[in-house]
Amino acid sequence: MQGEELEPPKMLSMAWDYQLNYIIGMIGKDYSKATLQKYRASYKALKKFLKLKFLAEDIRLDQLDHQFVKDYEYYLKTDYGVQNNTAIQIIKKLRTIIHIAMDFGWLSRDPFIAHRMKSTEVHRDYLTGEELTRLAVKRFTKKLALVRDIFLFSCYTGLSYADTVKLNVEDQIIDNGETWIQTHRVKNNNRVRVPLLPPAKALLIHYKSHPRTPKDKLFPNISNQKANAYLKDISKQVGITKRLTYHCARHTFATTVTLTNGVPMETVGQMLGHKNIRSTQHYARVTDTKVQLDMQKIKAKYSGQILYLADF
């Protein structure tokens, strides 16, 4: 009708602000602080793209189309300077925001409907059994020994750095005569339940009486920044050329400690706190040792196989 005020157009920032506020309210329930930081970082990248491409900090939702998404992907990989897999993760955050806008009726068409991105396979380092033993028996100064021990605990349990340093005494339980770690991951709040191997139990016993271990914690406090810096010194002293990170420790648990020793991938995934097997496959490597052991099981079956060879 004439004189009736038109509803202002819905802007992309409205959907972003809604999701950010929702995540803030759900931290500790459905989301973690790390997830919030990732969304904020993705929003920052998007704002830089909008300023470069449109000379603006916002855009109407009805202006978004497939070309917008493709241009954004190109920007992330060129001007913004991130690798393909990182670009995928940033764009996934935008796609989530778009789907929220569509659910609210703010947007009628999906600009991602024809968009496809293929992740690049990344081969992350893991320690071999020999390297893990060499690291375990090496003597270090006190400050390096603590970082080494937390890293080893991660290798023996699959827990990330954040999950390890937050462990409380209540997270260590006894069930059916076994000592377990039972907790929830900082990253996604997924439940983790891991029976402790003897080296992991020995580490907990050692640090239970450590003067720097708080009464309610299983390990002394140490910052992630210091831990990563000390891991560089540790790798040099042990003569390991691989880059030691807590991702490396989780991969070591998945590959060297469990899969190579015959633990099924579904079990490994549960201990790593994964909800689906695809996540576990990114961590797991089928080593030559495991292939050899598996083939030994059927070797006897074919040992007496008779072959009728053709004459030359």
Summary of the structure (lengths in Angstrom):
residues: 312
radius of gyration: 25.2
end to end distance: 95.4
largest distance: 98.6
contacts: 844
relative contact order: 0.09
helix: 57%
strand: 7%
